[in-house]
Every structure is written in structure tokens, then in C-alpha cells.
């Protein structure tokens, strides 16, 4: 088991671990609730961390995290209702229609 990265908060650590797991890389969040003792320990030691279970998957996990953290900003118009959708969302927030796939 190897540490992949330290996250600024529990929400991001959980999101990143979930995305790694969805890609087939078994990962978990460690020190999820250590922020409660910040001040007793150095603040950087109280941040949550994402760990990869299989050491051999660490390079692939790093590559995936680099890709996820550097995705281009997307802006698209929903084909069903015409709503403007910002960000990496694959579904319209207004009507639930899926984003059209590029040809």
C-alpha cells in the first residue's frame, strides 16, 4: 500500500479515491478525520490522504490523477432543453439529458 497524494479536504480525497476505484485502481482515504486534532499535530499531518492498495498500480494512479486534475473546462448546450451547462458534467442539470458524445 502506497500513499498517492494528500488532499486539501475530505470531500476531494473521497472523490479522488472513488474515481480511482471506478477506473479499477483500488484506493482508500486515510486520516479522514485527523483534522479534528489539528493543532495537537502539525496541520499538514492532519490532512486526508489517498492511498493505493497495490504498489504496482501507483504509476497508473498518478497518471489518472494528473489527467483528472487537468481536464479542460467544458461548456455545452443541452440538446433537449437548450440549457447552458458549465464544467465537466455529463448530464444536464435542468432536464437530465446526457451530453452528446463527440463524433
SEDRENKE-405226 format. One record per atom (N, C-alpha, C): residue number from 1; residue in three letters; chain; x, y, z. Coordinates in Angstrom, 2 decimals, always signed. Each point is the difference from the previous one (the first is absolute). Layout:
N
SITE / nr / rest / kette / east / north / up
SITE / NUM / ALA / A / X / Y / Z $
...
% end
This chain:
103
SITE / nr / rest / kette / east / north / up
SITE / 1 / UNK / A / +0.85 / -1.17 / +0.00 $
SITE / 1 / UNK / A / -0.85 / +1.17 / +0.00 $
SITE / 1 / UNK / A / +0.90 / +1.23 / +0.00 $
SITE / 2 / UNK / A / -0.28 / +0.95 / -0.93 $
SITE / 2 / UNK / A / +0.83 / +1.19 / -0.14 $
SITE / 2 / UNK / A / -0.87 / +1.25 / +0.00 $
SITE / 3 / UNK / A / +0.55 / +1.06 / +0.59 $
SITE / 3 / UNK / A / -0.71 / +1.28 / +0.00 $
SITE / 3 / UNK / A / +0.11 / +0.63 / -1.39 $
SITE / 4 / UNK / A / -1.13 / +0.38 / -0.55 $
SITE / 4 / UNK / A / -0.05 / +0.64 / -1.31 $
SITE / 4 / UNK / A / +0.12 / +1.50 / +0.15 $
SITE / 5 / UNK / A / -0.85 / +0.59 / +0.85 $
SITE / 5 / UNK / A / +0.02 / +1.44 / +0.18 $
SITE / 5 / UNK / A / -0.70 / +0.42 / +1.26 $
SITE / 6 / UNK / A / +0.23 / +1.25 / +0.36 $
SITE / 6 / UNK / A / -0.68 / +0.61 / +1.14 $
SITE / 6 / UNK / A / -1.05 / +0.95 / -0.58 $
SITE / 7 / UNK / A / -1.17 / -0.02 / +0.56 $
SITE / 7 / UNK / A / -1.10 / +0.84 / -0.51 $
SITE / 7 / UNK / A / -0.23 / +1.19 / +0.92 $
SITE / 8 / UNK / A / -0.48 / +1.10 / -0.54 $
SITE / 8 / UNK / A / -0.25 / +1.17 / +0.85 $
SITE / 8 / UNK / A / -1.20 / -0.16 / +0.93 $
SITE / 9 / UNK / A / -0.90 / -0.95 / -0.33 $
SITE / 9 / UNK / A / -1.16 / -0.23 / +0.87 $
SITE / 9 / UNK / A / -0.55 / -1.40 / -0.25 $
SITE / 10 / UNK / A / -0.88 / -0.43 / +0.89 $
SITE / 10 / UNK / A / -0.56 / -1.35 / -0.06 $
SITE / 10 / UNK / A / -0.87 / -0.21 / -1.23 $
SITE / 11 / UNK / A / -0.73 / +1.03 / -0.41 $
SITE / 11 / UNK / A / -0.87 / -0.15 / -1.17 $
SITE / 11 / UNK / A / +0.81 / -0.34 / -1.25 $
SITE / 12 / UNK / A / +1.09 / +0.71 / -0.24 $
SITE / 12 / UNK / A / +0.82 / -0.29 / -1.18 $
SITE / 12 / UNK / A / +0.69 / -1.35 / +0.13 $
SITE / 13 / UNK / A / +0.49 / -0.32 / +1.17 $
SITE / 13 / UNK / A / +0.66 / -1.30 / +0.19 $
SITE / 13 / UNK / A / -0.96 / -1.13 / -0.33 $
SITE / 14 / UNK / A / -1.23 / +0.10 / +0.45 $
SITE / 14 / UNK / A / -1.00 / -1.02 / -0.26 $
SITE / 14 / UNK / A / -0.36 / -0.07 / -1.48 $
SITE / 15 / UNK / A / -0.16 / +1.16 / -0.63 $
SITE / 15 / UNK / A / -0.30 / +0.04 / -1.43 $
SITE / 15 / UNK / A / +1.12 / -0.64 / -0.80 $
SITE / 16 / UNK / A / +1.25 / +0.36 / +0.30 $
SITE / 16 / UNK / A / +1.14 / -0.56 / -0.74 $
SITE / 16 / UNK / A / +0.10 / -1.51 / +0.21 $
SITE / 17 / UNK / A / -0.18 / -0.47 / +1.22 $
SITE / 17 / UNK / A / +0.07 / -1.44 / +0.27 $
SITE / 17 / UNK / A / -1.12 / -0.73 / -0.75 $
SITE / 18 / UNK / A / -1.19 / +0.58 / -0.04 $
SITE / 18 / UNK / A / -1.11 / -0.61 / -0.73 $
SITE / 18 / UNK / A / +0.29 / -0.07 / -1.50 $
SITE / 19 / UNK / A / +0.60 / +1.05 / -0.55 $
SITE / 19 / UNK / A / +0.31 / +0.00 / -1.43 $
SITE / 19 / UNK / A / +1.09 / -1.02 / -0.32 $
SITE / 20 / UNK / A / +0.95 / -0.16 / +0.88 $
SITE / 20 / UNK / A / +1.02 / -1.03 / -0.20 $
SITE / 20 / UNK / A / -0.64 / -1.39 / +0.03 $
SITE / 21 / UNK / A / -0.88 / -0.23 / +0.97 $
SITE / 21 / UNK / A / -0.67 / -1.29 / +0.10 $
SITE / 21 / UNK / A / -0.85 / -0.28 / -1.24 $
SITE / 22 / UNK / A / -0.66 / +1.03 / -0.51 $
SITE / 22 / UNK / A / -0.81 / -0.16 / -1.21 $
SITE / 22 / UNK / A / +0.86 / -0.37 / -1.20 $
SITE / 23 / UNK / A / +1.27 / +0.40 / +0.02 $
SITE / 23 / UNK / A / +0.92 / -0.32 / -1.08 $
SITE / 23 / UNK / A / +0.69 / -1.35 / +0.22 $
SITE / 24 / UNK / A / -0.39 / -0.70 / +1.07 $
SITE / 24 / UNK / A / +0.56 / -1.32 / +0.26 $
SITE / 24 / UNK / A / +1.25 / +0.00 / +0.87 $
SITE / 25 / UNK / A / +0.31 / +1.15 / +0.60 $
SITE / 25 / UNK / A / +1.17 / +0.10 / +0.88 $
SITE / 25 / UNK / A / -0.52 / +0.08 / +1.43 $
SITE / 26 / UNK / A / +0.26 / -1.03 / +0.79 $
SITE / 26 / UNK / A / -0.51 / -0.05 / +1.36 $
SITE / 26 / UNK / A / +0.71 / +1.05 / +0.86 $
SITE / 27 / UNK / A / -0.76 / +0.94 / +0.54 $
SITE / 27 / UNK / A / +0.56 / +1.09 / +0.78 $
SITE / 27 / UNK / A / -0.87 / +0.26 / +1.22 $
SITE / 28 / UNK / A / +0.58 / +0.65 / +1.00 $
SITE / 28 / UNK / A / -0.75 / +0.34 / +1.20 $
SITE / 28 / UNK / A / +0.48 / +1.34 / +0.55 $
SITE / 29 / UNK / A / -0.82 / +0.59 / +0.85 $
SITE / 29 / UNK / A / +0.34 / +1.25 / +0.67 $
SITE / 29 / UNK / A / +0.50 / -0.34 / +1.40 $
SITE / 30 / UNK / A / +1.17 / +0.52 / +0.32 $
SITE / 30 / UNK / A / +0.57 / -0.18 / +1.33 $
SITE / 30 / UNK / A / +0.02 / +1.37 / +0.69 $
SITE / 31 / UNK / A / +0.03 / -0.01 / +1.31 $
SITE / 31 / UNK / A / -0.02 / +1.22 / +0.83 $
SITE / 31 / UNK / A / -1.23 / +0.86 / -0.31 $
SITE / 32 / UNK / A / -1.11 / -0.65 / -0.25 $
SITE / 32 / UNK / A / -1.22 / +0.71 / -0.39 $
SITE / 32 / UNK / A / -0.46 / +0.99 / +1.08 $
SITE / 33 / UNK / A / +0.18 / -0.33 / +1.24 $
SITE / 33 / UNK / A / -0.52 / +0.85 / +1.06 $
SITE / 33 / UNK / A / +1.10 / +0.58 / +0.89 $
SITE / 34 / UNK / A / +1.21 / +0.04 / -0.52 $
SITE / 34 / UNK / A / +1.12 / +0.53 / +0.78 $
SITE / 34 / UNK / A / -0.07 / +1.51 / +0.16 $
SITE / 35 / UNK / A / -0.83 / +0.68 / -0.80 $
SITE / 35 / UNK / A / -0.09 / +1.46 / +0.12 $
SITE / 35 / UNK / A / -0.49 / +0.41 / +1.39 $
SITE / 36 / UNK / A / -0.67 / -0.89 / +0.67 $
SITE / 36 / UNK / A / -0.49 / +0.30 / +1.35 $
SITE / 36 / UNK / A / +1.11 / +0.18 / +1.01 $
SITE / 37 / UNK / A / +1.19 / -0.48 / -0.31 $
SITE / 37 / UNK / A / +1.11 / +0.17 / +0.94 $
SITE / 37 / UNK / A / +1.06 / +0.97 / -0.54 $
SITE / 38 / UNK / A / -0.34 / +0.75 / -1.05 $
SITE / 38 / UNK / A / +0.92 / +1.04 / -0.49 $
SITE / 38 / UNK / A / +0.26 / +0.97 / +1.14 $
SITE / 39 / UNK / A / +1.23 / +0.36 / +0.16 $
SITE / 39 / UNK / A / +0.40 / +0.82 / +1.14 $
SITE / 39 / UNK / A / +0.73 / -0.84 / +1.01 $
SITE / 40 / UNK / A / -0.46 / -1.23 / +0.17 $
SITE / 40 / UNK / A / +0.72 / -0.96 / +0.84 $
SITE / 40 / UNK / A / +1.14 / -0.62 / -0.81 $
SITE / 41 / UNK / A / -0.23 / -0.08 / -1.31 $
SITE / 41 / UNK / A / +1.03 / -0.46 / -0.93 $
SITE / 41 / UNK / A / +0.14 / +1.09 / -1.07 $
SITE / 42 / UNK / A / +1.10 / +0.02 / -0.75 $
SITE / 42 / UNK / A / +0.14 / +1.02 / -1.05 $
SITE / 42 / UNK / A / -1.15 / -0.06 / -0.99 $
SITE / 43 / UNK / A / -0.48 / +1.16 / -0.47 $
SITE / 43 / UNK / A / -1.17 / +0.02 / -0.90 $
SITE / 43 / UNK / A / +0.17 / -0.87 / -1.24 $
SITE / 44 / UNK / A / +1.19 / -0.06 / -0.58 $
SITE / 44 / UNK / A / +0.18 / -0.82 / -1.20 $
SITE / 44 / UNK / A / -0.08 / -1.49 / +0.30 $
SITE / 45 / UNK / A / +0.13 / -0.38 / +1.26 $
SITE / 45 / UNK / A / -0.13 / -1.40 / +0.39 $
SITE / 45 / UNK / A / -1.45 / -0.38 / +0.29 $
SITE / 46 / UNK / A / -0.88 / +1.00 / -0.03 $
SITE / 46 / UNK / A / -1.41 / -0.26 / +0.29 $
SITE / 46 / UNK / A / -0.85 / -0.05 / -1.27 $
SITE / 47 / UNK / A / +0.63 / +0.13 / -1.17 $
SITE / 47 / UNK / A / -0.75 / -0.02 / -1.25 $
SITE / 47 / UNK / A / -0.28 / -1.44 / -0.44 $
SITE / 48 / UNK / A / -1.14 / -0.25 / -0.64 $
SITE / 48 / UNK / A / -0.29 / -1.35 / -0.49 $
SITE / 48 / UNK / A / +0.94 / -0.38 / -1.14 $
SITE / 49 / UNK / A / +0.22 / -1.28 / -0.16 $
SITE / 49 / UNK / A / +0.88 / -0.52 / -1.04 $
SITE / 49 / UNK / A / -0.72 / -1.08 / -0.80 $
SITE / 50 / UNK / A / +0.39 / -0.13 / -1.26 $
SITE / 50 / UNK / A / -0.52 / -1.07 / -0.85 $
SITE / 50 / UNK / A / +1.13 / -1.00 / -0.18 $
SITE / 51 / UNK / A / -0.29 / -1.25 / +0.31 $
SITE / 51 / UNK / A / +0.98 / -1.07 / -0.09 $
SITE / 51 / UNK / A / -0.47 / -1.03 / -1.02 $
SITE / 52 / UNK / A / +0.94 / -0.57 / -0.73 $
SITE / 52 / UNK / A / -0.26 / -1.05 / -0.98 $
SITE / 52 / UNK / A / +0.42 / -1.33 / +0.63 $
SITE / 53 / UNK / A / -0.87 / -0.98 / -0.08 $
SITE / 53 / UNK / A / +0.25 / -1.28 / +0.66 $
SITE / 53 / UNK / A / +1.12 / -0.79 / -0.66 $
SITE / 54 / UNK / A / +0.01 / -0.07 / -1.31 $
SITE / 54 / UNK / A / +1.00 / -0.78 / -0.73 $
SITE / 54 / UNK / A / +1.13 / +0.93 / -0.44 $
SITE / 55 / UNK / A / +1.21 / -0.22 / +0.52 $
SITE / 55 / UNK / A / +1.14 / +0.86 / -0.32 $
SITE / 55 / UNK / A / +0.26 / +0.08 / -1.50 $
SITE / 56 / UNK / A / -0.28 / -1.07 / -0.73 $
SITE / 56 / UNK / A / +0.25 / -0.03 / -1.44 $
SITE / 56 / UNK / A / -0.93 / +0.94 / -0.76 $
SITE / 57 / UNK / A / -1.12 / +0.38 / +0.60 $
SITE / 57 / UNK / A / -0.95 / +0.89 / -0.67 $
SITE / 57 / UNK / A / +0.28 / +1.48 / +0.27 $
SITE / 58 / UNK / A / +1.03 / +0.30 / +0.78 $
SITE / 58 / UNK / A / +0.30 / +1.38 / +0.35 $
SITE / 58 / UNK / A / +0.28 / +0.88 / -1.22 $
SITE / 59 / UNK / A / +0.83 / -0.42 / -0.97 $
SITE / 59 / UNK / A / +0.22 / +0.85 / -1.18 $
SITE / 59 / UNK / A / -1.28 / +0.29 / -0.78 $
SITE / 60 / UNK / A / -0.84 / -1.01 / -0.18 $
SITE / 60 / UNK / A / -1.27 / +0.20 / -0.69 $
SITE / 60 / UNK / A / -0.92 / +0.93 / +0.77 $
SITE / 61 / UNK / A / +0.01 / -0.11 / +1.32 $
SITE / 61 / UNK / A / -0.82 / +0.87 / +0.84 $
SITE / 61 / UNK / A / +0.47 / +1.44 / -0.10 $
SITE / 62 / UNK / A / +1.32 / +0.20 / -0.02 $
SITE / 62 / UNK / A / +0.54 / +1.36 / -0.15 $
SITE / 62 / UNK / A / -0.40 / +0.60 / -1.34 $
SITE / 63 / UNK / A / +0.10 / -0.81 / -1.06 $
SITE / 63 / UNK / A / -0.37 / +0.49 / -1.34 $
SITE / 63 / UNK / A / -1.48 / +0.37 / -0.05 $
SITE / 64 / UNK / A / -0.85 / -0.84 / +0.59 $
SITE / 64 / UNK / A / -1.44 / +0.28 / +0.00 $
SITE / 64 / UNK / A / -0.30 / +1.27 / +0.80 $
SITE / 65 / UNK / A / +0.64 / +0.17 / +1.15 $
SITE / 65 / UNK / A / -0.23 / +1.20 / +0.80 $
SITE / 65 / UNK / A / +0.46 / +1.25 / -0.74 $
SITE / 66 / UNK / A / +1.13 / -0.07 / -0.70 $
SITE / 66 / UNK / A / +0.46 / +1.14 / -0.80 $
SITE / 66 / UNK / A / -1.03 / +0.36 / -1.07 $
SITE / 67 / UNK / A / -0.54 / -1.02 / -0.64 $
SITE / 67 / UNK / A / -1.02 / +0.22 / -1.04 $
SITE / 67 / UNK / A / -1.27 / +0.61 / +0.60 $
SITE / 68 / UNK / A / -0.45 / -0.53 / +1.12 $
SITE / 68 / UNK / A / -1.23 / +0.49 / +0.62 $
SITE / 68 / UNK / A / +0.15 / +1.44 / +0.50 $
SITE / 69 / UNK / A / +1.17 / +0.35 / +0.49 $
SITE / 69 / UNK / A / +0.21 / +1.33 / +0.55 $
SITE / 69 / UNK / A / +0.29 / +1.04 / -1.07 $
SITE / 70 / UNK / A / +0.23 / -0.42 / -1.23 $
SITE / 70 / UNK / A / +0.33 / +0.93 / -1.08 $
SITE / 70 / UNK / A / -1.01 / -0.04 / -1.15 $
SITE / 71 / UNK / A / -1.17 / -0.44 / +0.28 $
SITE / 71 / UNK / A / -1.03 / -0.05 / -1.05 $
SITE / 71 / UNK / A / -0.34 / +1.41 / -0.47 $
SITE / 72 / UNK / A / -0.22 / +0.16 / -1.30 $
SITE / 72 / UNK / A / -0.36 / +1.33 / -0.51 $
SITE / 72 / UNK / A / -1.42 / +0.38 / +0.46 $
SITE / 73 / UNK / A / -0.21 / +1.30 / +0.10 $
SITE / 73 / UNK / A / -1.33 / +0.49 / +0.36 $
SITE / 73 / UNK / A / -0.96 / -0.27 / -1.16 $
SITE / 74 / UNK / A / -1.13 / -0.56 / +0.29 $
SITE / 74 / UNK / A / -0.98 / -0.30 / -1.03 $
SITE / 74 / UNK / A / -1.22 / +0.90 / +0.15 $
SITE / 75 / UNK / A / -0.58 / +0.34 / -1.11 $
SITE / 75 / UNK / A / -1.23 / +0.77 / -0.03 $
SITE / 75 / UNK / A / -0.81 / -0.55 / -1.17 $
SITE / 76 / UNK / A / -1.22 / -0.42 / +0.26 $
SITE / 76 / UNK / A / -0.82 / -0.55 / -1.07 $
SITE / 76 / UNK / A / -1.46 / +0.37 / +0.20 $
SITE / 77 / UNK / A / -0.73 / -0.03 / -1.08 $
SITE / 77 / UNK / A / -1.43 / +0.27 / +0.03 $
SITE / 77 / UNK / A / -0.77 / -1.32 / -0.09 $
SITE / 78 / UNK / A / -0.96 / -0.15 / +0.87 $
SITE / 78 / UNK / A / -0.80 / -1.22 / +0.02 $
SITE / 78 / UNK / A / -0.85 / -0.05 / -1.27 $
SITE / 79 / UNK / A / +0.06 / -1.14 / -0.68 $
SITE / 79 / UNK / A / -0.77 / -0.19 / -1.22 $
SITE / 79 / UNK / A / -1.50 / -0.17 / +0.28 $
SITE / 80 / UNK / A / -0.34 / -0.37 / +1.22 $
SITE / 80 / UNK / A / -1.41 / -0.25 / +0.33 $
SITE / 80 / UNK / A / -0.74 / +1.27 / +0.44 $
SITE / 81 / UNK / A / +0.66 / +0.81 / +0.85 $
SITE / 81 / UNK / A / -0.71 / +1.17 / +0.54 $
SITE / 81 / UNK / A / +0.70 / +1.32 / -0.30 $
SITE / 82 / UNK / A / +1.19 / -0.03 / -0.58 $
SITE / 82 / UNK / A / +0.71 / +1.22 / -0.36 $
SITE / 82 / UNK / A / +0.73 / +0.66 / +1.16 $
SITE / 83 / UNK / A / +0.03 / -0.63 / +1.16 $
SITE / 83 / UNK / A / +0.67 / +0.57 / +1.17 $
SITE / 83 / UNK / A / +1.52 / +0.00 / -0.19 $
SITE / 84 / UNK / A / +0.66 / +1.04 / +0.49 $
SITE / 84 / UNK / A / +1.45 / +0.09 / -0.03 $
SITE / 84 / UNK / A / +0.56 / -0.76 / +1.21 $
SITE / 85 / UNK / A / +0.91 / -0.92 / -0.25 $
SITE / 85 / UNK / A / +0.58 / -0.83 / +1.06 $
SITE / 85 / UNK / A / +1.50 / +0.26 / +0.04 $
SITE / 86 / UNK / A / +0.50 / +0.42 / +1.15 $
SITE / 86 / UNK / A / +1.42 / +0.28 / +0.19 $
SITE / 86 / UNK / A / +0.67 / -1.14 / +0.76 $
SITE / 87 / UNK / A / +1.27 / -0.19 / -0.26 $
SITE / 87 / UNK / A / +0.78 / -0.97 / +0.75 $
SITE / 87 / UNK / A / +0.04 / -1.37 / -0.63 $
SITE / 88 / UNK / A / +0.53 / -0.96 / +0.72 $
SITE / 88 / UNK / A / +0.20 / -1.34 / -0.55 $
SITE / 88 / UNK / A / -1.22 / -0.90 / +0.09 $
SITE / 89 / UNK / A / -1.17 / +0.60 / +0.18 $
SITE / 89 / UNK / A / -1.21 / -0.80 / +0.19 $
SITE / 89 / UNK / A / -0.40 / -0.72 / -1.28 $
SITE / 90 / UNK / A / -0.42 / -1.23 / +0.13 $
SITE / 90 / UNK / A / -0.40 / -0.80 / -1.15 $
SITE / 90 / UNK / A / -1.51 / -0.06 / -0.14 $
SITE / 91 / UNK / A / -0.70 / +0.70 / +0.88 $
SITE / 91 / UNK / A / -1.46 / -0.02 / -0.01 $
SITE / 91 / UNK / A / -0.50 / +1.42 / +0.27 $
SITE / 92 / UNK / A / -1.06 / +0.38 / -0.68 $
SITE / 92 / UNK / A / -0.60 / +1.32 / +0.18 $
SITE / 92 / UNK / A / -0.61 / +0.10 / +1.41 $
SITE / 93 / UNK / A / +0.32 / +1.06 / +0.69 $
SITE / 93 / UNK / A / -0.54 / +0.18 / +1.35 $
SITE / 93 / UNK / A / -1.49 / +0.33 / -0.04 $
SITE / 94 / UNK / A / -0.47 / +0.53 / -1.11 $
SITE / 94 / UNK / A / -1.39 / +0.45 / -0.10 $
SITE / 94 / UNK / A / -0.97 / -1.14 / -0.35 $
SITE / 95 / UNK / A / +0.36 / -0.80 / -1.01 $
SITE / 95 / UNK / A / -0.95 / -1.03 / -0.46 $
SITE / 95 / UNK / A / +0.55 / -1.42 / +0.12 $
SITE / 96 / UNK / A / +1.29 / -0.15 / +0.25 $
SITE / 96 / UNK / A / +0.58 / -1.33 / +0.17 $
SITE / 96 / UNK / A / +0.48 / -0.66 / -1.27 $
SITE / 97 / UNK / A / -0.09 / +0.69 / -1.14 $
SITE / 97 / UNK / A / +0.46 / -0.58 / -1.27 $
SITE / 97 / UNK / A / +1.52 / -0.15 / +0.03 $
SITE / 98 / UNK / A / +0.49 / -1.06 / -0.65 $
SITE / 98 / UNK / A / +1.43 / -0.23 / -0.05 $
SITE / 98 / UNK / A / +0.67 / +0.92 / -1.02 $
SITE / 99 / UNK / A / +1.26 / +0.39 / +0.32 $
SITE / 99 / UNK / A / +0.77 / +0.83 / -0.93 $
SITE / 99 / UNK / A / +0.26 / -0.81 / -1.27 $
SITE / 100 / UNK / A / -0.15 / +0.63 / -1.17 $
SITE / 100 / UNK / A / +0.29 / -0.72 / -1.24 $
SITE / 100 / UNK / A / +1.48 / -0.39 / -0.05 $
SITE / 101 / UNK / A / +0.27 / -1.18 / -0.48 $
SITE / 101 / UNK / A / +1.38 / -0.47 / -0.14 $
SITE / 101 / UNK / A / +0.61 / +0.59 / -1.27 $
SITE / 102 / UNK / A / +1.31 / +0.36 / +0.07 $
SITE / 102 / UNK / A / +0.64 / +0.54 / -1.22 $
SITE / 102 / UNK / A / +0.03 / -1.06 / -1.11 $
SITE / 103 / UNK / A / -0.13 / +0.47 / -1.21 $
SITE / 103 / UNK / A / -0.03 / -0.92 / -1.16 $
SITE / 103 / UNK / A / +1.36 / -0.54 / -0.33 $
% end
